[in-house]
Amino acid sequence: MQPHTLCHDQDRSALLKCIESLTINRYASRNPLSYPKVASWNQDEQNSDCCSWDGIKCDEDTGHVISLNLSSSWLYGSINSSSSLFQLVHLEWLALADNHFNFSVIPSEIVNLSRLTRLSLSGSFFAGQIPAELLELSRLEKLYFAANQLEGSIPSSFFELKNLVELELAFNKLSGTLDINKFLLNMKSLKVLVLSSKLSLLTDTTVNTYSKNFSVIGLRSCNLSEFPHFLYNQKLLDFLDYVHATLLRGPLPLPISVSTSSYLVSNNQLTGEIPPSICSLNRLYALDLSHNNLSGMLPGCLGNSSVQLLILKLQGNKFHGFIPETFSKGTNLRMIDFSGNLLQGRVPKSLANCHFDCWNAMKDVNANNLTYLQDRLLGPVGYPELTYYGFSYYSLILSNKGTELEYEKLSNLITAIILSNNSFVGEIPTSIANLKGLWTLNLSDNNLQGHIPPTLRNLIVIESLDLSNNKLSGQIPQQLGVLTTLEVFDVSDNLLTGPIPRGKQFNTFGKGSFDGNPGLCGQPLSKQCENSATSPPEEDPRSESLFAFGWKTVLIGYASGTVIGVVLGHIFSTRKDEWLAKTFRLQPKSNGRRRRVGRHRQWM
């Protein structure tokens, strides 16, 4: 093996000058495993070998820098046309994803890097238009510009990038019209296509003059009214995203490909029944058909057609009949949402098979245990670019009574239990307090009785607790006043009595949180309490469990009208957004806080 070749002086100098204009800011990257790679660069020694620096790879023969990977490196600042970055003319790979470049325009000088085969700028706060000069980067095979603030149309020069295998432009502000047929005919090597923006796509939905073997298709919000015909002959399609296309009509097009792992077509106008052929998709990880006009009965195979299925979202349709009794043992389902349909009958006992591991995952919020499902969804957390694979762009919106909680991006906790709008009976199980990682608990609009368990004080990270419109009695436990993270609390329309607890969070709740309980007194209600001291109710040892700790009560309940089931799985959120807003004076996106309908979906 030849001895290692030291890097060239001009490459070392260009690298050091490039980072001089940037600062290291912890909140410029969202990857939980991000770190400042350039902090370890040896800038003091004039003869330091830059080929050994973190994120750098050099050609073993020439010593020139051929790969620069500074993704998720806490970089903040602007990159302009005079940046010494563009002096690294031997670069073949350039990855700057998941940083904050302060809404810089992508400089046209990037064409100086004519040897690039891979360019990743996703999620790094670039703005302006895509430079037409990209045409000159004829060797490009992978181009990732997703999740920025890019606007304008896609340059026609893209048609000339005939070596492209992967193209991701999702979550930008791109507009204009794109002839998708012409686009695909010119780019015969393309396997991954993610446009997903406010583009208007021109496509012939009846003629297919070419064959494609895509693995990923994402045409979210692209104003399509029909499925392009080229989708019907895909053999290797792994990921299909037509979420918020809003105009898609007609029956659900299945099967697309038996190898499909993610099939997302929510928020459209699809009609008809779910075809039995869905049972052939035995590699599905995520199926989201929510918020369409689909009807009929649920196929009996839904719960066990794919042992890998993690996410099943069918809410907001017109499905009727019973939930199939087909959730087999060993199922990996983590998120189930059947709300807003016409389902009825008993909650299937086999649904209990979905939850045992989930409950255990929520019992410990120790940081060492936060990777319970992370690897199942995304694989290793350290990603060189913000790719569209897995569920890195998946979001979850929990809605109730005109109020929405929206969670975007990835967190490591299973944190939501929603069983509202059913006819469940019995008492709230004290064992639910063991789920210390719970952020959202919604048991509203049922027929629950008995006391509110004082053990709920153990939900130390709870943000939203909704027990409204039941038949709960007794006092609100004074112990709940210690829940400093609680932002939403609703016990209205019950049979509660006694004084309302006081505390940091309880002092912020309005009277609407307590209305409909004639026996309650104290602020914020106008009814004053007597001076006599009251003590919190004792726990009832006979309390039965609604959940995986017994399933005795929940499984005898009857669902009337709407069955919301259980929403379990990753909550897509980041706790760093508020810090980003303070640091960069940005408008933060929602991080799961409760708010009235009318949400902003800003991808940061």
C-alpha positions as CSV (number, residue, x, y, z in Angstrom):
1,M,0.0,0.0,0.0
2,Q,1.3,3.4,-1.0
3,P,2.1,5.9,1.8
4,H,-0.6,8.5,2.5
5,T,-0.2,11.6,0.3
6,L,-0.4,14.9,2.1
7,C,-3.0,17.4,1.0
8,H,-2.1,20.3,-1.2
9,D,-1.4,23.7,0.3
10,Q,-3.9,25.4,-1.9
11,D,-6.7,23.0,-0.8
12,R,-5.8,23.5,2.9
13,S,-5.8,27.2,2.5
14,A,-9.2,27.2,0.6
15,L,-10.8,25.1,3.4
16,L,-9.6,27.3,6.2
17,K,-10.6,30.5,4.4
18,C,-14.0,29.0,3.7
19,I,-14.8,28.4,7.3
20,E,-13.5,31.8,8.4
21,S,-16.7,33.4,7.3
22,L,-18.8,30.9,9.2
23,T,-19.5,30.5,12.9
24,I,-20.2,27.4,15.0
25,N,-23.7,27.5,16.5
26,R,-25.2,24.5,18.2
27,Y,-28.7,25.3,17.0
28,A,-27.8,25.5,13.3
29,S,-28.2,21.8,12.9
30,R,-31.2,19.6,13.9
31,N,-29.6,16.1,13.6
32,P,-29.4,14.8,17.2
33,L,-26.0,13.4,16.5
34,S,-24.7,16.6,14.9
35,Y,-21.4,18.0,16.0
36,P,-18.9,20.7,14.9
37,K,-16.6,18.9,12.6
38,V,-14.5,21.9,11.8
39,A,-13.7,22.4,15.5
40,S,-11.2,19.5,15.3
41,W,-9.4,20.9,12.2
42,N,-5.8,21.8,13.1
43,Q,-5.6,25.4,11.9
44,D,-2.5,26.3,13.8
45,E,0.1,24.1,12.2
46,Q,1.0,25.4,8.7
47,N,1.8,21.9,7.5
48,S,-1.2,20.1,9.0
49,D,-2.5,17.4,6.7
50,C,-6.1,18.4,5.8
51,C,-6.6,14.9,4.4
52,S,-6.9,13.7,8.0
53,W,-9.4,16.3,9.0
54,D,-13.0,15.3,9.9
55,G,-15.3,15.4,6.9
56,I,-12.4,15.5,4.4
57,K,-11.4,12.8,1.9
58,C,-8.5,13.1,-0.5
59,D,-7.4,11.3,-3.6
60,E,-4.7,8.8,-2.5
61,D,-2.6,9.4,-5.5
62,T,-2.8,13.2,-6.0
63,G,-3.6,14.4,-2.5
64,H,-6.4,16.7,-3.8
65,V,-9.5,17.0,-1.7
66,I,-12.2,15.1,-3.5
67,S,-14.9,14.9,-0.8
68,L,-16.1,17.5,1.7
69,N,-18.9,16.4,4.1
70,L,-19.8,19.1,6.6
71,S,-23.4,18.0,6.9
72,S,-24.9,18.6,10.4
73,S,-21.8,20.5,11.5
74,W,-23.4,23.5,13.4
75,L,-22.3,25.9,10.6
76,Y,-24.0,29.3,10.6
77,G,-23.4,32.2,8.1
78,S,-23.5,33.1,4.5
79,I,-21.8,31.5,1.5
80,N,-21.3,34.0,-1.3
81,S,-19.7,34.0,-4.8
82,S,-16.3,34.9,-3.4
83,S,-16.1,31.9,-1.1
84,S,-12.9,29.9,-1.3
85,L,-15.1,26.8,-1.3
86,F,-15.3,27.1,-5.1
87,Q,-11.5,26.8,-5.4
88,L,-11.7,23.1,-4.5
89,V,-12.0,22.2,-8.1
90,H,-11.2,18.5,-7.6
91,L,-14.3,17.9,-5.4
92,E,-16.5,15.0,-6.4
93,W,-18.7,15.0,-3.4
94,L,-20.0,18.1,-1.5
95,A,-22.4,17.7,1.4
96,L,-23.5,20.8,3.4
97,A,-26.9,19.6,4.5
98,D,-28.5,20.4,7.9
99,N,-26.7,23.7,8.6
100,H,-27.9,27.3,8.5
101,F,-26.5,29.4,5.7
102,N,-28.7,32.4,6.5
103,F,-30.8,32.3,3.3
104,S,-27.8,32.6,1.0
105,V,-28.5,32.3,-2.7
106,I,-26.7,29.3,-4.2
107,P,-23.8,31.0,-6.1
108,S,-23.4,30.4,-9.8
109,E,-19.7,29.9,-9.1
110,I,-20.7,26.4,-8.0
111,V,-20.1,25.4,-11.7
112,N,-16.3,25.7,-10.9
113,L,-16.8,22.3,-9.2
114,S,-17.2,20.6,-12.5
115,R,-16.3,17.2,-11.2
116,L,-19.1,16.9,-8.7
117,T,-21.1,13.7,-8.9
118,R,-23.0,14.3,-5.6
119,L,-24.3,17.7,-4.3
120,S,-26.3,17.9,-1.0
121,L,-27.5,21.2,0.3
122,S,-30.8,20.0,1.9
123,G,-32.2,21.6,5.0
124,S,-29.6,24.4,5.1
125,F,-31.6,27.6,4.6
126,F,-30.6,28.4,1.1
127,A,-32.9,30.8,-0.7
128,G,-33.4,32.4,-4.2
129,Q,-33.6,30.5,-7.5
130,I,-31.9,27.4,-8.5
131,P,-28.9,28.5,-10.7
132,A,-29.3,27.6,-14.4
133,E,-25.6,27.1,-14.5
134,L,-26.0,23.7,-12.9
135,L,-26.2,22.5,-16.5
136,E,-22.4,22.6,-16.6
137,L,-22.2,20.0,-13.7
138,S,-22.8,17.3,-16.3
139,R,-21.4,14.5,-14.0
140,L,-24.0,15.0,-11.3
141,E,-25.6,11.8,-10.2
142,K,-27.2,12.8,-6.9
143,L,-28.7,16.3,-6.3
144,Y,-30.3,17.1,-3.0
145,F,-31.8,20.6,-2.6
146,A,-34.8,19.6,-0.4
147,A,-36.1,21.6,2.6
148,N,-34.8,25.1,1.7
149,Q,-36.4,28.4,0.7
150,L,-35.8,28.0,-3.0
151,E,-38.3,29.6,-5.3
152,G,-39.1,30.2,-9.0
153,S,-39.2,27.5,-11.6
154,I,-37.1,24.5,-12.2
155,P,-34.5,25.6,-14.8
156,S,-34.9,23.9,-18.2
157,S,-31.2,23.1,-18.0
158,F,-32.2,20.3,-15.6
159,F,-33.3,18.4,-18.7
160,E,-29.6,18.1,-19.7
161,L,-28.4,16.5,-16.5
162,K,-28.8,13.1,-18.0
163,N,-26.7,11.3,-15.5
164,L,-28.9,12.1,-12.6
165,V,-30.0,9.1,-10.6
166,E,-31.5,10.9,-7.6
167,L,-33.2,14.3,-7.6
168,E,-34.8,15.8,-4.4
169,L,-36.3,19.3,-4.5
170,A,-39.1,18.8,-1.9
171,F,-40.2,21.4,0.7
172,N,-39.2,24.5,-1.2
173,K,-41.3,27.3,-2.7
174,L,-40.8,26.2,-6.3
175,S,-43.6,27.1,-8.8
176,G,-44.3,27.1,-12.4
177,T,-45.1,24.3,-14.9
178,L,-43.1,21.2,-15.6
179,D,-43.7,18.8,-18.4
180,I,-43.1,15.6,-16.5
181,N,-43.2,13.4,-19.6
182,K,-40.4,15.4,-21.3
183,F,-38.5,15.5,-18.1
184,L,-38.5,11.8,-17.6
185,L,-37.8,11.0,-21.3
186,N,-34.6,13.0,-21.1
187,M,-33.5,11.7,-17.7
188,K,-33.5,8.0,-18.3
189,S,-31.2,7.1,-15.4
190,L,-33.5,8.7,-12.7
191,K,-34.5,6.3,-9.9
192,V,-35.5,8.8,-7.2
193,L,-37.7,11.8,-8.0
194,V,-39.0,14.1,-5.3
195,L,-40.5,17.4,-6.5
196,S,-43.2,17.9,-3.9
197,S,-43.9,21.6,-4.1
198,K,-46.4,24.0,-5.7
199,L,-45.4,22.9,-9.2
200,S,-48.0,22.3,-11.8
201,L,-47.1,19.1,-13.6
202,L,-48.1,18.4,-17.2
203,T,-48.4,14.7,-17.7
204,D,-50.1,12.3,-20.1
205,T,-52.1,10.0,-17.8
206,T,-53.0,7.5,-20.6
207,V,-49.9,7.0,-22.6
208,N,-46.7,5.4,-21.4
209,T,-44.0,5.3,-24.0
210,Y,-41.1,4.6,-21.7
211,S,-40.3,2.3,-18.9
212,K,-39.0,3.4,-15.5
213,N,-37.9,1.5,-12.5
214,F,-38.2,4.2,-9.8
215,S,-37.5,3.4,-6.1
216,V,-38.9,6.7,-4.8
217,I,-41.6,9.0,-6.1
218,G,-42.6,12.1,-4.3
219,L,-45.1,14.5,-6.0
220,R,-46.6,16.1,-2.9
221,S,-48.7,19.2,-3.5
222,C,-48.0,19.1,-7.3
223,N,-51.5,19.8,-8.5
224,L,-52.1,16.5,-10.1
225,S,-55.7,15.3,-10.7
226,E,-54.8,11.8,-11.8
227,F,-52.0,9.3,-11.3
228,P,-49.4,9.5,-14.1
229,H,-49.5,6.4,-16.2
230,F,-45.9,5.7,-15.7
231,L,-46.5,4.7,-12.1
232,Y,-48.5,1.6,-13.1
233,N,-45.6,-0.3,-14.5
234,Q,-43.2,0.2,-11.6
235,K,-41.6,-3.0,-10.3
236,L,-39.2,-1.6,-7.7
237,L,-41.1,1.3,-6.2
238,D,-40.2,1.6,-2.5
239,F,-41.7,5.0,-1.5
240,L,-44.7,6.8,-3.0
241,D,-45.8,10.2,-1.6
242,Y,-48.8,12.0,-3.0
243,V,-49.7,13.7,0.2
244,H,-51.6,17.0,-0.2
245,A,-51.8,16.6,-4.0
246,T,-55.4,17.6,-3.1
247,L,-56.7,17.1,-6.6
248,L,-56.3,13.3,-7.0
249,R,-59.6,11.8,-7.8
250,G,-61.0,8.3,-8.6
251,P,-60.2,4.9,-7.2
252,L,-57.1,4.1,-5.2
253,P,-54.5,2.8,-7.7
254,L,-53.2,-0.5,-6.4
255,P,-51.0,-2.4,-6.6
256,I,-48.2,0.0,-7.5
257,S,-45.4,-2.4,-6.7
258,V,-45.3,-5.3,-4.3
259,S,-42.0,-4.0,-3.0
260,T,-43.5,-0.6,-1.9
261,S,-42.7,0.2,1.7
262,S,-44.4,3.6,2.1
263,Y,-47.6,4.5,0.4
264,L,-48.8,8.0,1.3
265,V,-51.8,9.6,-0.5
266,S,-53.6,11.5,2.2
267,N,-55.5,14.8,1.7
268,N,-56.8,14.1,-1.7
269,Q,-60.2,13.3,-3.2
270,L,-59.9,9.6,-3.8
271,T,-63.1,7.5,-3.8
272,G,-64.3,3.9,-3.7
273,E,-63.1,1.1,-1.5
274,I,-59.7,-0.2,-0.6
275,P,-59.1,-2.9,-3.2
276,P,-58.2,-6.4,-1.9
277,S,-54.9,-6.2,-3.8
278,I,-53.6,-4.1,-1.0
279,C,-53.0,-7.4,0.8
280,S,-50.2,-8.1,-1.7
281,L,-48.1,-5.1,-0.4
282,N,-46.4,-7.3,2.2
283,R,-43.4,-5.0,2.7
284,L,-45.3,-1.9,3.8
285,Y,-43.9,0.2,6.7
286,A,-46.4,3.1,6.3
287,L,-49.9,3.3,4.8
288,D,-51.6,6.7,4.9
289,L,-54.9,7.0,3.1
290,S,-56.3,9.6,5.5
291,H,-58.6,12.5,4.6
292,N,-60.0,11.3,1.3
293,N,-63.5,10.1,0.4
294,L,-62.8,6.4,0.6
295,S,-65.7,4.2,1.7
296,G,-66.7,0.6,2.2
297,M,-65.4,-1.9,4.8
298,L,-61.8,-2.3,5.9
299,P,-60.1,-5.3,4.3
300,G,-59.6,-8.1,6.7
301,C,-55.9,-8.3,5.9
302,L,-55.0,-4.7,7.1
303,G,-53.7,-5.7,10.4
304,N,-51.4,-8.5,9.2
305,S,-50.7,-8.1,5.5
306,S,-47.2,-6.8,6.4
307,V,-45.4,-7.8,9.5
308,Q,-43.3,-4.7,9.0
309,L,-46.2,-2.2,9.1
310,L,-45.5,0.6,11.6
311,I,-48.0,3.3,10.6
312,L,-51.6,2.8,9.6
313,K,-53.6,6.0,9.1
314,L,-57.2,5.8,7.7
315,Q,-58.8,8.7,9.5
316,G,-61.1,11.2,7.8
317,N,-62.8,8.9,5.3
318,K,-66.2,7.1,5.2
319,F,-65.3,3.6,6.1
320,H,-68.0,1.7,7.9
321,G,-68.5,-1.7,9.6
322,F,-66.1,-3.2,12.1
323,I,-62.4,-3.0,12.7
324,P,-61.1,-6.4,11.5
325,E,-60.0,-8.8,14.2
326,T,-56.7,-9.5,12.5
327,F,-54.0,-7.7,14.4
328,S,-51.8,-10.7,15.0
329,K,-49.2,-11.2,17.8
330,G,-45.8,-9.9,16.9
331,T,-47.2,-7.0,14.8
332,N,-45.0,-4.0,14.7
333,L,-47.8,-1.4,14.4
334,R,-46.9,1.7,16.4
335,M,-49.4,4.3,15.0
336,I,-53.0,3.6,14.4
337,D,-55.6,6.2,13.6
338,F,-59.2,5.3,12.5
339,S,-60.8,8.5,13.6
340,G,-63.5,10.4,11.6
341,N,-65.1,7.4,10.0
342,L,-68.3,5.5,10.4
343,L,-66.9,2.5,12.2
344,Q,-68.8,0.7,14.9
345,G,-68.9,-2.4,17.1
346,R,-66.4,-3.7,19.6
347,V,-62.8,-2.6,19.7
348,P,-61.1,-5.8,18.4
349,K,-59.3,-7.7,21.1
350,S,-56.4,-8.4,18.7
351,L,-55.6,-4.7,18.7
352,A,-54.0,-5.3,22.1
353,N,-51.2,-7.1,20.2
354,C,-50.0,-3.8,18.9
355,H,-49.2,-2.2,22.1
356,F,-47.2,-4.2,24.6
357,D,-43.8,-3.2,23.5
358,C,-45.0,0.4,23.0
359,W,-46.0,0.8,26.6
360,N,-42.7,-0.5,27.8
361,A,-40.9,2.0,25.6
362,M,-42.7,4.8,27.3
363,K,-41.9,3.8,30.8
364,D,-38.4,5.3,30.9
365,V,-37.4,8.7,29.5
366,N,-33.7,8.1,30.2
367,A,-31.7,9.3,27.2
368,N,-30.1,5.9,26.9
369,N,-33.5,4.3,26.0
370,L,-34.7,6.9,23.5
371,T,-33.7,4.8,20.4
372,Y,-36.5,2.3,20.9
373,L,-38.0,2.8,17.4
374,Q,-35.4,5.1,15.9
375,D,-33.6,2.4,14.1
376,R,-36.8,0.8,12.9
377,L,-37.8,4.0,11.2
378,L,-34.7,5.6,9.9
379,G,-31.7,3.3,10.5
380,P,-28.7,5.0,11.8
381,V,-29.4,8.6,12.9
382,G,-26.3,10.0,11.3
383,Y,-27.3,10.9,7.8
384,P,-25.1,12.7,5.2
385,E,-28.1,14.5,3.7
386,L,-31.8,14.9,4.5
387,T,-33.0,12.1,2.4
388,Y,-36.6,11.3,1.6
389,Y,-36.3,7.6,2.7
390,G,-37.8,6.4,5.9
391,F,-40.1,8.9,7.6
392,S,-37.8,11.9,8.0
393,Y,-40.4,14.2,6.5
394,Y,-43.4,12.5,8.1
395,S,-45.5,14.6,10.4
396,L,-48.4,13.9,12.7
397,I,-51.4,16.1,13.4
398,L,-53.6,15.3,16.4
399,S,-56.9,17.1,16.2
400,N,-59.7,17.4,18.7
401,K,-62.6,19.9,19.2
402,G,-61.3,22.4,16.8
403,T,-57.8,22.4,18.2
404,E,-54.8,20.8,16.6
405,L,-51.4,19.6,17.8
406,E,-48.9,19.3,15.0
407,Y,-45.7,17.4,15.3
408,E,-43.1,17.5,12.6
409,K,-39.8,15.8,12.1
410,L,-38.4,13.1,14.3
411,S,-38.2,12.6,18.0
412,N,-37.3,9.4,19.8
413,L,-40.3,9.0,22.1
414,I,-43.6,7.2,21.7
415,T,-45.7,9.9,23.2
416,A,-49.4,10.1,22.2
417,I,-52.4,8.0,23.4
418,I,-55.7,9.1,21.9
419,L,-58.9,7.2,22.6
420,S,-61.4,10.1,22.3
421,N,-64.8,10.0,20.8
422,N,-65.8,6.5,21.7
423,S,-68.0,4.8,24.3
424,F,-65.3,3.4,26.5
425,V,-66.4,2.8,30.1
426,G,-64.7,2.1,33.5
427,E,-62.1,4.0,35.3
428,I,-58.8,5.6,34.2
429,P,-56.1,3.1,35.1
430,T,-53.6,4.2,37.6
431,S,-51.0,2.2,35.7
432,I,-51.0,4.7,32.9
433,A,-48.9,6.9,35.1
434,N,-46.0,4.5,34.5
435,L,-45.7,5.9,31.0
436,K,-43.3,8.6,32.0
437,G,-42.5,9.6,28.4
438,L,-46.1,10.5,27.6
439,W,-46.7,14.0,26.1
440,T,-50.3,13.7,25.0
441,L,-53.2,11.8,26.7
442,N,-56.7,12.3,25.3
443,L,-59.5,10.2,26.8
444,S,-62.2,12.8,26.1
445,D,-65.8,12.1,25.0
446,N,-66.2,8.7,26.5
447,N,-68.2,7.3,29.5
448,L,-65.3,7.0,32.0
449,Q,-66.2,7.1,35.6
450,G,-64.5,7.2,39.0
451,H,-61.7,9.5,40.2
452,I,-58.8,11.1,38.3
453,P,-55.8,9.1,39.5
454,P,-53.4,11.2,41.6
455,T,-50.6,9.1,40.1
456,L,-50.9,11.1,36.9
457,R,-48.5,13.5,38.6
458,N,-45.8,11.0,37.5
459,L,-46.3,12.0,33.8
460,I,-43.4,14.3,34.2
461,V,-43.2,15.5,30.6
462,I,-47.0,15.6,29.8
463,E,-48.0,18.6,27.8
464,S,-51.6,17.9,27.0
465,L,-54.1,16.1,29.2
466,D,-57.7,16.0,28.0
467,L,-60.3,14.1,30.1
468,S,-63.3,16.2,29.2
469,N,-66.9,15.1,28.6
470,N,-66.9,11.9,30.7
471,K,-68.5,11.1,34.0
472,L,-65.5,11.6,36.3
473,S,-66.2,12.4,39.9
474,G,-64.4,13.5,43.0
475,Q,-61.8,16.1,43.2
476,I,-59.0,17.2,40.8
477,P,-55.9,15.8,42.5
478,Q,-53.9,18.6,44.1
479,Q,-50.8,16.6,43.1
480,L,-51.3,17.6,39.5
481,G,-50.1,21.0,40.3
482,V,-46.5,19.8,40.2
483,L,-46.8,19.1,36.4
484,T,-44.7,22.0,35.2
485,T,-44.7,20.9,31.5
486,L,-48.5,20.9,31.3
487,E,-49.8,23.4,28.7
488,V,-53.2,22.0,27.9
489,F,-55.6,20.7,30.6
490,D,-59.3,20.0,30.0
491,V,-61.7,18.3,32.5
492,S,-64.8,20.2,31.4
493,D,-68.2,18.5,31.4
494,N,-67.7,15.9,34.1
495,L,-69.0,15.5,37.7
496,L,-66.0,16.9,39.5
497,T,-66.2,18.7,42.8
498,G,-64.0,20.6,45.2
499,P,-61.2,23.2,44.8
500,I,-59.2,23.6,41.6
501,P,-55.5,23.0,42.2
502,R,-53.2,25.9,42.1
503,G,-49.6,25.9,40.8
504,K,-47.4,27.3,38.1
505,Q,-49.3,25.7,35.2
506,F,-52.8,25.6,36.7
507,N,-52.6,29.3,37.2
508,T,-52.6,29.7,33.4
509,F,-55.7,27.6,32.5
510,G,-58.9,29.4,31.7
511,K,-62.4,28.7,32.9
512,G,-63.1,26.7,29.8
513,S,-60.9,24.0,31.1
514,F,-63.3,23.4,34.1
515,D,-66.7,24.4,32.8
516,G,-69.6,22.0,33.2
517,N,-68.6,20.8,36.7
518,P,-71.1,22.5,39.0
519,G,-69.2,21.2,42.1
520,L,-65.9,22.8,41.2
521,C,-64.8,26.0,42.9
522,G,-61.9,28.4,43.0
523,Q,-60.0,30.3,40.3
524,P,-60.5,30.8,37.4
525,L,-64.2,30.0,38.2
526,S,-66.4,32.6,39.8
527,K,-67.6,30.2,42.5
528,Q,-65.6,30.6,45.7
529,C,-64.5,27.6,47.8
530,E,-65.3,27.2,51.5
531,N,-62.4,27.5,53.9
532,S,-62.6,23.8,54.9
533,A,-59.6,21.8,53.9
534,T,-60.0,19.1,51.4
535,S,-57.8,16.1,50.7
536,P,-57.2,14.4,47.4
537,P,-59.1,11.2,46.8
538,E,-57.6,7.9,47.6
539,E,-56.6,5.6,44.7
540,D,-59.1,2.9,44.0
541,P,-57.2,-0.4,44.0
542,R,-60.0,-1.9,41.9
543,S,-59.2,0.4,39.0
544,E,-59.0,-1.6,35.8
545,S,-56.7,-0.9,33.0
546,L,-57.8,0.5,29.6
547,F,-54.6,-0.4,28.0
548,A,-52.0,-3.1,27.6
549,F,-51.8,-3.7,31.4
550,G,-55.0,-5.7,31.2
551,W,-57.3,-4.4,28.4
552,K,-60.3,-5.4,30.5
553,T,-62.2,-2.2,30.3
554,V,-61.3,-0.9,26.8
555,L,-62.2,-4.2,25.1
556,I,-65.8,-4.3,26.4
557,G,-66.4,-0.8,25.2
558,Y,-68.5,-0.1,22.2
559,A,-67.4,2.4,19.6
560,S,-70.2,4.7,18.4
561,G,-69.7,6.7,15.3
562,T,-66.1,7.5,15.4
563,V,-63.3,5.2,16.4
564,I,-60.0,6.9,16.9
565,G,-58.2,3.8,18.1
566,V,-54.7,4.4,19.4
567,V,-52.2,6.8,17.9
568,L,-48.7,5.4,18.7
569,G,-45.4,5.9,17.2
570,H,-42.8,8.6,16.7
571,I,-43.9,12.1,17.3
572,F,-42.2,14.3,14.7
573,S,-40.9,17.3,16.5
574,T,-37.8,19.1,17.4
575,R,-37.2,20.8,20.6
576,K,-34.6,23.1,19.1
577,D,-36.9,25.2,17.0
578,E,-37.5,27.8,19.8
579,W,-33.8,28.1,20.2
580,L,-33.4,28.5,16.5
581,A,-36.0,31.2,16.5
582,K,-34.2,33.1,19.3
583,T,-30.8,32.7,17.7
584,F,-31.7,33.5,14.2
585,R,-34.8,35.6,14.7
586,L,-36.9,33.2,12.8
587,Q,-40.6,32.3,12.9
588,P,-40.5,28.9,14.5
589,K,-42.6,26.1,13.2
590,S,-44.9,24.2,15.6
591,N,-43.2,21.8,17.9
592,G,-46.3,20.1,19.1
593,R,-47.8,22.9,21.1
594,R,-51.5,23.1,21.1
595,R,-53.1,25.8,19.0
596,R,-56.3,26.7,17.2
597,V,-57.0,25.5,13.6
598,G,-55.1,27.4,11.1
599,R,-51.6,26.0,11.2
600,H,-48.4,27.0,9.5
601,R,-46.3,24.2,8.1
602,Q,-42.9,25.7,7.8
603,W,-40.1,23.2,7.1
604,M,-37.0,24.4,8.8
